[in-house]
Amino acid sequence: MLHGILIFFEGATADYAARLCGNRGFVRQARQRTPKRMIVCLAKIAAGVGDNDLACEQLVRANRLPDGVSYGELKLLPFWDPLRGEPRFEKIVVSLAPK
């Protein structure tokens, strides 16, 4: 499933992504969501499977968009527990801290 999502994010056709995921409805729903939400979702999946590099890359990417992830989300939500202690993740959190 993660492979299918990654290929979808890299610009594969909807048909190819649907075949990988086995569900056209998934692809249709994915296209209706905002890009930021999809990027954050990918970061959560990557964190959950232990791919800290991909998770941090996607968080940086999400923060470039308006209304990216917030300091509170990264600090408090359990999705990000696997990344705690990762220097790049901590740097992202510090960059979002209220000033």
C-alpha distances in whole Angstrom, upper triangle without the diagonal:
4,5,5,6,9,10,11,12,14,16,14,16,15,15,13,10,11,11,7,6,9,11,14,14,11,12,16,15,14,17,19,18,20,19,20,18,15,16,16,13,11,14,14,10,12,15,13,12,15,14,18,18,15,16,20,19,17,20,23,21,21,25,26,26,28,27,25,24,27,29,29,25,24,27,27,23,22,18,20,22,20,21,25,27,25,28,26,24,28,29,27,28,32,32,31,33,36,39
4,5,5,6,9,10,11,12,15,14,16,16,17,14,11,13,13,10,9,13,14,16,17,13,13,17,16,14,17,19,18,19,17,18,16,13,13,14,11,8,11,11,8,8,12,11,9,12,11,14,15,12,12,16,16,14,17,19,18,18,22,23,23,26,25,22,21,24,26,26,23,22,25,25,21,20,16,17,19,17,18,22,24,22,24,22,21,25,26,24,25,28,28,28,30,33,36
4,5,5,6,9,10,11,13,12,14,14,15,12,10,12,12,8,9,13,14,16,17,14,14,18,18,15,17,20,19,20,18,19,18,15,15,16,14,11,13,14,11,11,14,14,12,14,12,16,15,13,14,18,17,15,19,21,19,20,23,24,24,27,27,24,24,27,29,29,26,25,28,28,25,23,20,21,22,20,21,24,26,24,26,24,23,27,27,25,27,31,30,30,33,36,38
4,5,5,6,9,10,11,9,11,11,11,9,6,8,9,5,6,10,11,12,14,11,10,14,15,12,14,17,17,19,17,18,17,13,14,16,14,11,15,15,12,13,17,16,15,17,16,18,18,15,16,20,18,16,20,22,20,20,24,24,24,26,26,24,24,27,29,30,26,26,29,29,26,25,21,22,24,22,23,27,29,26,28,26,25,29,29,27,29,32,31,31,34,36,39
4,5,5,6,9,10,10,12,11,13,11,7,10,11,9,8,12,12,13,14,10,9,13,13,10,12,15,14,15,13,15,13,10,11,13,10,8,11,12,10,11,14,14,13,16,14,17,16,13,13,17,15,13,16,18,16,16,20,21,20,23,23,20,20,24,26,26,23,22,26,26,23,22,18,19,22,20,20,24,26,24,26,23,22,26,26,24,25,29,28,27,30,33,36
4,5,5,6,9,9,12,13,14,12,9,13,14,11,11,15,15,16,17,14,12,16,16,12,14,17,16,16,14,15,15,11,10,13,11,8,11,13,10,10,14,15,13,15,12,15,14,10,12,15,13,11,15,17,15,16,19,20,19,22,23,20,20,24,26,27,23,22,26,26,23,23,19,19,22,20,20,23,25,22,24,21,21,24,25,22,24,28,27,26,30,32,35
4,5,5,7,6,9,10,12,9,7,11,11,9,11,14,15,15,17,14,12,15,16,13,14,17,17,18,15,17,17,13,13,16,14,12,15,17,14,14,18,18,17,18,16,18,17,14,16,18,16,15,18,19,17,18,22,22,21,24,25,22,23,27,29,30,27,26,29,30,27,26,23,23,26,24,23,27,29,26,27,24,24,28,28,26,28,31,30,29,33,35,38
4,5,5,5,7,7,10,8,6,9,11,9,10,13,13,12,14,11,9,12,13,9,10,14,14,14,12,15,14,11,12,15,13,11,14,16,14,15,18,19,18,20,18,20,19,15,16,19,17,14,18,19,16,17,21,20,19,22,23,21,22,25,28,29,25,25,29,29,26,26,22,23,26,24,24,28,30,27,28,25,25,28,28,25,28,31,29,29,32,34,37
4,5,7,10,10,13,12,9,13,15,13,13,16,16,15,16,13,11,14,14,10,10,14,13,13,10,12,12,9,9,12,11,9,12,14,13,13,17,18,17,19,16,17,16,12,14,16,13,11,14,16,13,13,17,17,16,19,20,18,19,22,25,26,23,22,26,27,24,24,20,21,24,23,22,25,27,24,25,22,22,25,25,22,24,27,26,25,29,31,33
4,6,9,11,14,12,10,14,15,14,15,18,18,18,19,16,14,16,17,14,13,17,16,16,13,15,16,12,12,15,15,12,14,17,16,15,19,20,19,20,17,18,16,13,15,17,14,13,16,17,14,15,19,18,18,21,22,20,21,25,27,29,26,25,29,30,27,27,23,23,26,24,23,27,29,25,26,23,23,27,26,23,26,29,27,27,31,33,35
4,6,9,11,10,9,13,14,14,15,17,17,16,18,15,12,14,16,13,12,15,16,16,13,16,17,13,13,17,17,14,17,20,18,18,22,23,22,23,21,22,20,17,19,20,17,16,19,19,16,17,21,19,19,22,23,21,23,27,29,31,28,27,31,32,29,30,26,26,29,28,27,30,32,29,30,26,26,30,29,26,29,32,30,29,33,35,37
4,7,8,6,7,10,11,11,12,15,15,14,16,14,11,14,16,13,12,16,17,18,15,18,19,15,16,19,18,16,19,21,19,19,23,23,22,24,21,23,22,18,20,22,20,18,22,22,19,20,24,23,22,25,26,24,26,29,32,33,30,30,33,34,31,31,27,28,31,29,28,32,34,31,32,29,28,32,32,29,31,34,33,32,36,38,40
4,5,5,6,9,10,11,12,14,14,12,14,13,10,12,15,13,12,15,17,18,16,20,20,16,18,21,20,18,21,23,21,22,25,26,25,27,25,27,25,22,23,26,23,21,24,25,22,22,26,25,24,26,27,26,28,31,34,35,32,32,36,36,33,33,29,30,33,31,31,35,37,34,35,32,31,35,35,32,34,37,35,35,38,40,43
4,6,5,6,9,10,10,11,10,8,11,10,7,8,11,10,9,13,15,16,16,19,18,15,17,20,18,17,21,22,20,22,25,25,24,27,25,27,26,22,23,26,24,21,24,26,22,22,26,25,24,26,27,25,27,30,33,34,31,31,35,35,31,31,28,29,32,31,31,34,37,34,36,32,32,35,35,32,34,37,35,34,38,40,42
4,5,5,6,9,10,10,10,8,11,11,9,11,14,13,13,16,18,20,19,23,22,18,20,23,21,20,24,25,22,23,27,27,26,28,26,29,28,25,26,29,26,24,27,29,26,26,29,29,27,30,30,29,30,34,37,37,34,34,37,37,34,34,30,32,34,33,33,37,39,36,38,35,34,38,38,35,37,40,39,38,41,43,46
4,5,5,6,9,10,11,10,13,12,10,13,15,14,14,18,19,21,19,22,22,18,20,22,20,18,22,23,20,21,25,25,23,26,24,27,26,22,24,27,24,23,26,27,24,25,29,28,27,30,30,29,29,33,36,36,33,33,36,36,33,32,29,30,33,31,31,35,37,34,36,33,32,36,36,34,36,39,37,37,40,42,45
4,5,5,6,8,9,8,11,9,7,10,12,11,11,15,16,18,17,19,18,15,16,19,16,15,19,19,17,18,22,21,20,23,21,24,23,20,21,24,22,20,23,25,22,22,26,26,24,27,27,25,26,30,32,33,29,29,33,33,29,29,25,27,29,28,28,31,34,31,33,30,29,33,33,31,32,36,34,33,37,39,42
4,5,5,5,5,5,8,7,6,9,11,11,12,15,16,19,18,21,19,16,18,21,18,17,21,21,18,20,24,23,22,25,24,26,26,22,23,26,25,22,25,27,25,24,28,28,27,29,29,27,28,31,34,34,31,31,34,34,30,30,26,28,31,29,30,33,36,34,36,33,32,35,36,33,35,38,37,36,39,41,44
4,5,5,7,8,11,11,10,13,15,14,16,19,20,22,22,24,23,19,21,23,20,19,23,23,20,21,25,24,22,25,24,27,27,24,25,28,26,24,27,29,27,27,31,31,30,32,32,30,31,34,37,37,33,33,36,36,32,31,28,30,32,30,31,35,37,35,37,34,33,37,38,35,37,40,39,38,41,44,47
4,6,8,10,12,11,10,14,15,14,16,19,19,22,20,23,21,17,19,21,18,16,20,20,17,18,21,20,19,22,20,24,23,20,22,25,24,22,25,27,25,25,29,29,28,31,30,28,28,32,34,34,31,30,34,33,30,29,25,27,29,27,28,31,34,31,34,31,30,34,35,32,34,37,37,36,39,41,44
4,5,8,10,8,8,12,12,12,14,17,17,20,19,21,19,16,18,19,16,15,18,18,15,17,20,19,18,21,20,23,23,20,21,24,23,21,24,26,24,24,27,28,27,29,29,27,26,30,32,32,28,28,32,31,27,26,23,25,27,25,27,30,33,31,33,31,29,33,34,31,32,36,35,34,37,39,43
4,7,9,9,10,12,14,14,16,18,19,22,22,24,22,19,21,22,19,18,22,21,18,21,24,22,21,24,24,27,27,24,24,28,27,25,27,30,28,27,31,32,30,32,32,30,30,33,35,35,31,32,35,34,30,29,26,28,30,29,30,33,36,34,37,34,33,36,37,35,36,40,39,38,40,43,46
4,5,6,7,9,10,11,13,15,16,20,20,22,20,17,20,21,18,18,22,21,19,21,24,22,22,25,25,27,28,24,25,28,27,24,27,29,27,26,30,30,28,30,29,28,28,31,34,34,30,31,34,33,29,28,25,28,30,29,30,34,36,35,37,35,33,36,37,34,35,39,38,36,39,41,44
4,5,5,6,9,10,11,13,15,18,19,21,19,17,20,21,18,19,22,22,20,23,26,24,24,27,26,29,29,25,26,29,27,24,27,29,26,25,29,29,27,29,28,27,28,31,34,34,31,31,35,34,30,30,27,29,32,31,32,35,38,36,38,35,34,37,38,35,36,39,38,36,39,41,44
4,5,5,6,8,10,11,13,16,17,20,17,15,19,20,17,18,22,21,19,22,25,24,24,27,27,29,29,25,25,28,27,24,26,28,26,24,28,28,26,27,26,26,26,29,32,32,28,30,33,32,28,28,25,28,30,30,31,34,37,35,37,35,33,36,37,33,34,38,37,35,38,39,42
4,5,5,6,9,10,11,14,15,17,14,12,15,17,14,14,18,17,16,18,21,20,20,24,23,25,25,22,21,24,24,20,22,25,23,21,25,26,23,25,24,23,23,26,29,29,25,26,29,28,25,25,22,24,27,26,27,30,33,31,34,31,29,32,33,30,31,34,33,32,34,36,39
4,5,5,6,9,10,13,13,16,14,12,15,17,14,14,18,18,17,19,22,21,21,24,23,25,25,21,21,24,23,20,22,24,21,20,24,24,22,24,23,22,23,27,30,30,26,27,30,30,26,26,23,25,28,27,28,31,34,32,34,31,29,32,33,30,31,34,33,31,34,36,39
4,5,5,7,9,12,13,16,15,13,16,18,16,17,20,20,19,22,24,24,25,27,26,28,28,24,24,26,25,22,24,26,23,21,25,25,22,23,23,23,24,27,30,30,27,28,31,31,27,28,25,27,30,30,30,33,36,34,36,33,31,34,35,31,32,35,34,32,35,37,40
4,5,5,7,10,12,14,12,10,14,15,13,15,18,18,17,20,22,22,23,26,25,26,26,23,22,24,23,20,21,24,21,19,22,23,20,21,21,20,21,24,27,27,23,25,28,27,24,25,22,24,27,27,28,30,34,32,34,31,29,32,32,29,29,33,32,29,32,34,37
4,5,5,8,9,11,9,7,11,12,10,11,15,15,15,17,19,19,20,23,21,23,23,19,18,21,20,16,18,20,18,16,20,20,18,19,19,18,18,22,25,25,22,23,26,26,23,23,20,22,25,25,25,28,31,29,31,28,26,29,29,26,27,30,29,27,30,32,35
4,6,8,8,12,11,9,12,14,13,14,17,18,18,20,22,23,23,26,24,25,25,21,21,23,21,18,19,21,18,16,20,20,17,18,19,18,20,23,26,27,24,25,28,28,25,26,23,24,28,28,27,30,33,31,32,29,27,30,30,27,28,31,30,28,31,32,35
4,7,9,12,10,10,13,15,14,15,18,19,19,21,24,24,25,27,26,27,27,23,22,24,23,19,20,22,19,17,20,20,17,17,17,17,19,22,26,26,23,24,28,27,25,26,23,25,28,28,28,31,34,32,33,30,28,31,31,27,28,31,30,27,30,31,34
4,6,8,7,7,10,11,11,13,15,16,16,19,20,21,23,25,23,24,24,20,19,21,20,16,17,19,16,14,17,17,14,15,14,14,15,18,22,22,19,21,24,24,21,22,19,21,25,25,25,27,30,29,30,27,25,27,28,24,24,28,26,24,27,28,31
4,5,5,6,9,10,11,13,14,16,17,19,20,21,23,25,23,23,23,19,18,19,18,14,15,16,14,11,14,14,11,11,11,11,13,16,20,20,18,19,23,23,20,22,19,20,24,25,24,26,29,27,28,25,23,25,25,21,22,25,23,21,24,25,28
4,5,5,6,9,10,11,12,14,15,17,18,20,21,23,20,20,20,16,15,16,15,11,12,13,10,8,12,11,9,10,11,10,12,16,19,20,18,18,22,23,20,22,19,19,23,23,22,25,27,25,26,22,21,23,23,19,21,24,21,20,23,25,27
4,5,5,6,8,10,11,12,14,15,16,18,20,21,19,18,18,15,13,14,13,10,10,11,9,6,8,9,7,8,8,7,8,12,15,17,14,15,18,19,17,19,16,16,20,21,19,21,24,22,23,19,18,20,20,16,17,20,18,16,19,21,24
4,5,5,6,9,10,10,12,14,15,16,19,20,19,18,19,16,14,15,15,11,11,13,11,8,11,13,10,11,10,9,9,12,16,16,13,14,18,18,15,17,14,15,19,19,19,21,24,22,24,21,18,21,21,17,18,21,20,18,21,22,25
4,5,5,6,9,10,11,12,14,15,17,18,17,17,17,14,12,14,13,10,11,13,11,9,13,14,12,14,13,11,12,15,18,19,16,16,20,20,17,18,15,16,19,19,19,21,24,22,24,21,19,22,22,18,20,23,22,20,23,25,28
4,5,5,6,9,10,11,12,14,16,16,14,14,14,11,9,11,10,6,7,10,7,6,10,11,10,13,12,10,10,14,16,18,14,14,18,19,16,17,14,14,18,17,16,19,22,19,20,17,15,19,19,15,17,20,19,17,21,23,26
4,5,5,6,9,10,10,12,14,15,14,13,14,11,9,10,10,7,7,10,9,7,9,12,11,13,11,8,8,11,14,14,11,11,15,15,13,14,10,11,15,15,14,16,19,17,19,16,13,16,17,14,14,18,17,15,18,20,24
4,5,5,6,9,10,11,13,14,13,14,15,12,10,12,13,9,10,13,12,10,13,15,14,16,15,12,11,14,16,17,13,13,17,16,13,14,10,11,15,15,15,17,20,19,21,18,16,19,20,17,17,21,20,19,21,24,27
4,5,5,6,9,10,11,12,11,11,12,8,7,10,10,7,9,12,11,10,14,15,15,17,17,14,13,16,18,19,15,15,18,18,15,15,11,12,15,14,14,17,20,18,20,17,15,19,19,17,18,21,21,20,23,25,28
4,5,5,6,9,10,10,9,9,10,7,4,7,8,5,6,10,10,9,12,14,14,17,16,12,11,14,15,16,13,11,15,16,13,13,9,9,12,11,10,14,16,14,16,13,11,15,16,13,14,18,17,17,19,22,25
4,5,5,6,9,10,10,10,12,10,7,10,11,9,9,13,13,12,14,17,17,19,17,14,12,14,15,15,12,11,14,14,11,10,6,7,10,10,10,13,16,15,17,15,12,16,17,15,15,19,19,18,20,23,26
4,5,5,6,9,9,10,12,9,8,11,13,11,12,15,15,14,17,19,19,21,20,17,15,18,19,19,15,14,17,17,14,12,9,10,12,11,12,15,18,16,19,17,15,18,20,18,18,22,22,21,24,27,30
4,5,5,6,5,7,8,6,5,9,10,9,11,14,14,14,17,19,19,22,21,17,16,18,19,20,16,15,17,18,15,14,10,10,12,10,10,14,16,14,16,14,13,16,18,16,17,21,21,21,23,26,29
4,6,5,6,6,9,8,5,8,11,10,10,14,15,15,16,19,20,22,21,17,15,17,17,17,14,12,14,15,12,11,7,7,8,6,7,10,13,11,14,13,11,14,16,14,15,18,19,19,21,24,27
4,6,8,9,12,11,9,12,14,13,14,17,18,17,20,22,23,25,23,20,17,19,19,19,16,14,16,16,13,10,7,8,9,7,9,12,15,14,17,16,14,17,19,18,18,22,23,22,24,27,30
4,6,9,11,10,10,13,15,14,15,18,19,19,21,24,25,27,25,22,20,22,22,22,19,17,19,19,17,14,11,11,12,9,11,14,16,15,18,17,16,19,21,20,20,24,25,24,26,30,33
4,6,9,9,9,11,13,14,15,17,18,19,21,23,24,27,26,22,20,22,21,22,19,16,18,19,17,14,12,11,11,7,8,12,13,11,15,14,13,16,18,18,18,22,23,23,25,28,31
4,6,6,6,9,10,11,13,15,16,17,19,21,22,25,24,20,19,21,21,22,19,17,19,20,18,16,13,12,13,9,9,13,14,11,14,13,12,16,17,16,18,21,21,22,24,28,30
4,6,5,6,8,10,10,12,14,15,16,19,21,23,22,19,17,19,18,20,17,14,16,18,16,15,12,10,11,8,7,10,11,8,10,9,9,12,13,13,14,17,18,19,21,24,27
4,5,5,6,9,10,11,12,14,16,17,19,22,22,18,17,19,19,21,19,16,18,20,19,18,15,13,15,12,10,13,13,10,11,9,9,13,13,13,15,18,18,19,21,25,27
4,6,5,6,9,10,10,12,14,16,17,20,20,17,16,19,19,21,18,16,19,20,18,18,14,13,15,13,11,15,16,12,14,11,11,15,15,14,16,19,19,19,22,25,28
4,5,5,6,9,10,10,12,15,16,19,18,14,13,15,16,17,14,12,15,17,15,14,11,9,12,10,8,12,14,11,13,10,9,12,13,11,13,16,16,16,19,22,25
4,5,5,6,9,10,11,13,15,18,17,13,12,14,14,16,14,11,14,17,15,15,13,10,13,11,8,11,12,9,10,7,6,10,10,8,11,13,13,14,17,20,22
4,6,5,6,9,10,11,13,17,17,13,13,16,16,19,17,14,17,20,18,19,16,14,16,15,12,15,16,12,13,9,9,13,12,10,13,16,15,15,19,22,24
4,5,5,6,9,10,11,14,14,11,11,14,15,17,15,13,17,18,17,17,14,13,16,15,13,16,17,14,15,12,11,14,14,11,14,16,15,15,18,21,24
4,5,5,6,9,10,13,12,8,8,10,12,14,12,10,13,15,14,15,12,11,14,14,11,13,15,13,13,10,8,11,11,8,10,13,12,11,15,18,20
4,5,5,7,9,12,13,9,9,12,13,16,14,12,15,18,17,19,16,14,17,17,14,15,17,14,13,10,9,12,10,7,10,12,10,11,14,17,19
4,5,5,7,11,12,9,10,13,15,18,16,14,18,20,19,20,17,16,19,19,16,18,20,17,17,13,13,15,14,11,14,16,14,14,17,20,22
4,5,6,8,8,5,7,10,13,15,13,12,16,18,16,18,15,14,18,18,16,18,20,18,18,14,13,15,15,11,13,15,13,12,16,18,20
4,5,7,8,5,6,8,11,13,12,12,15,17,17,19,17,15,19,19,16,18,19,17,17,13,12,14,12,9,11,13,10,9,13,15,17
4,7,9,7,10,12,14,17,16,15,18,21,20,23,20,19,22,22,20,21,23,20,19,16,15,17,15,12,14,15,12,12,15,17,18
4,6,6,9,12,15,17,16,16,19,21,20,23,20,19,23,24,21,23,25,23,22,19,17,19,18,14,16,18,15,13,17,18,20
4,6,9,11,14,16,15,16,19,21,20,23,21,20,24,25,23,24,26,25,24,21,19,21,19,16,17,18,15,13,16,17,18
4,7,8,11,13,12,14,16,17,17,20,18,18,22,23,21,22,25,23,23,20,18,19,18,15,15,17,14,12,14,15,17
4,6,10,12,10,11,14,16,15,18,16,15,19,20,18,19,21,20,20,17,15,16,15,12,12,15,12,10,13,14,17
4,7,8,7,7,10,12,11,14,12,12,15,17,15,16,18,17,18,15,12,14,14,10,10,13,11,9,11,13,16
4,5,5,6,9,10,11,14,13,12,15,18,15,16,18,18,18,16,13,13,13,10,9,11,10,7,9,10,13
4,6,5,6,8,10,13,14,12,14,16,14,13,16,16,16,14,11,11,11,9,6,8,8,5,6,8,11
4,6,5,6,8,11,12,11,13,16,15,14,17,17,18,17,14,13,14,12,9,11,12,9,8,10,13
4,6,5,5,9,9,9,11,14,13,13,16,16,17,16,13,13,15,12,9,13,13,10,11,13,16
4,6,6,9,8,6,9,11,10,9,12,13,14,13,9,9,11,9,6,10,11,9,10,13,16
4,6,9,10,8,9,12,11,9,12,13,14,14,10,9,12,10,7,10,12,10,9,12,15
4,6,9,8,9,12,12,11,14,16,17,17,13,13,16,14,11,13,16,13,13,14,18
4,6,6,8,11,11,11,15,16,18,17,14,14,17,15,12,16,17,15,15,17,21
4,5,5,8,10,10,14,15,18,17,14,15,18,16,14,17,19,18,18,20,24
4,6,7,9,10,14,14,17,16,13,14,17,15,14,18,19,17,18,21,24
4,6,5,7,10,10,13,13,9,11,14,12,11,14,16,15,16,19,22
4,5,5,9,10,13,14,10,11,15,14,13,16,18,17,18,21,24
4,6,8,9,12,13,10,12,15,15,14,17,19,19,20,23,26
4,6,5,9,9,6,8,11,11,11,14,16,16,17,20,23
4,5,8,10,7,7,11,11,10,12,15,15,15,19,21
4,6,9,7,7,10,12,11,12,15,16,16,20,22
4,6,5,6,9,10,11,12,14,16,17,20,22
4,5,5,6,9,10,10,12,14,15,19,20
4,5,5,6,9,10,11,13,15,18,20
4,5,5,6,9,10,11,13,16,18
4,5,5,6,9,10,11,14,16
4,5,5,6,9,10,14,15
4,5,5,6,9,12,14
4,5,5,6,10,12
4,5,5,9,10
4,6,9,9
4,6,9
4,6
4
